Amino acid sequence: MNRALAKTPLVSAGGPPRCAACGGRLTFGTDTQGRTMEQCDCGYRGYVSLRTGIAVPNYPAPAPASS
């Protein structure tokens, strides 16, 4: 093992992407036009932004459930 690598602390990943509305895990898929979408079980849906910095319009997040 390389000693320099052994001394370097590892940076942990941020974990799976989370929903902004409920905090649940997001799932990813594509629509019929090939655009990448993110979805959550709470009803949130949105298109993933392009890396060029041009944002694709998102669906609005669902209203929070009242208890």
C-alpha positions in Angstrom: 0.0 0.0 0.0 1.2 3.5 -0.8 2.0 5.3 2.5 0.9 8.7 1.1 -2.5 7.2 0.3 -2.8 5.6 3.7 -2.3 9.0 5.5 -4.8 10.7 3.3 -8.3 10.8 4.9 -11.2 9.7 2.7 -14.1 12.0 2.0 -17.4 10.3 2.4 -20.1 10.7 -0.2 -23.1 12.8 0.5 -25.5 9.9 0.3 -28.4 9.4 -2.1 -30.2 12.4 -3.5 -33.1 13.5 -1.2 -36.5 15.1 -2.0 -36.7 18.8 -1.2 -40.4 18.4 -0.1 -40.3 15.3 2.2 -36.7 14.2 2.5 -37.3 10.8 0.9 -35.0 9.2 -1.6 -35.3 10.3 -5.2 -35.6 7.9 -8.1 -34.4 8.7 -11.6 -35.8 7.8 -15.0 -36.5 9.2 -18.4 -39.7 10.5 -20.0 -40.8 9.7 -23.6 -38.6 12.5 -25.0 -35.5 11.2 -23.3 -35.2 13.9 -20.6 -34.0 12.7 -17.2 -36.6 13.1 -14.4 -36.3 12.8 -10.7 -39.3 11.5 -8.8 -40.3 10.8 -5.2 -43.1 8.7 -3.6 -44.7 11.9 -2.1 -45.6 13.0 -5.7 -42.7 15.4 -6.4 -41.4 15.2 -10.0 -38.9 17.4 -11.7 -36.5 17.4 -14.6 -32.8 17.3 -13.9 -30.9 20.5 -14.8 -28.5 20.5 -17.6 -24.8 20.9 -16.8 -24.6 23.9 -19.1 -26.3 25.9 -16.4 -29.6 26.2 -18.4 -32.3 25.1 -16.0 -35.2 22.9 -17.2 -38.5 23.9 -15.6 -39.5 21.7 -12.7 -42.9 20.6 -11.7 -44.0 22.4 -8.4 -43.5 20.4 -5.2 -46.7 19.1 -3.7 -48.3 20.9 -0.8 -47.2 19.5 2.6 -49.7 17.1 4.2 -51.6 18.7 7.0 -51.9 16.6 10.2 
